[in-house]
Amino acid sequence: MSNSQWIPEIMYEESDEGSSNIPFVMVPQNQEMPRLLYIFESRDTGEKEPGMDGEPVPIIEWDLHQYADMLILKNNLDVQTYDKVRNALGLEPLNSAIENGSKITKNIRNNLNQ
């Protein structure tokens, strides 16, 4: 099975307790996680049009979105450009995020040790 034949499936954990809302992709052993995912957004417009038999059928708008692997961008862009991408996505610059993440981790560890 080549990468062109494998189609990733976005899945969600089904558990009543402690499940994450973060989706995952089961990647076969002989494949790699896609660097870019294409996902259609579909929205019901609230309008209807006649179907094949004249029945009212909802009109759906479809917009294609692309989601890139941030690790690929981080490894292939200079720091300034990567931070511009992060800013465009509403994220803080990488160095600031690392510093703030370290503070949060330190606070968690301190709370666990008390």
Secondary structure, 3 states (H helix, E strand, C coil): CCCCCCCCCEECCCCCCCCCCCCEECCCCCCCCCCEEEEEEEEEEEEEEECCCCCEEEEEEEEEEEEECHHHHHHHCCHHHHHHHHHHCCCCCHHHHHHHHHHHHHHHHHHHHC
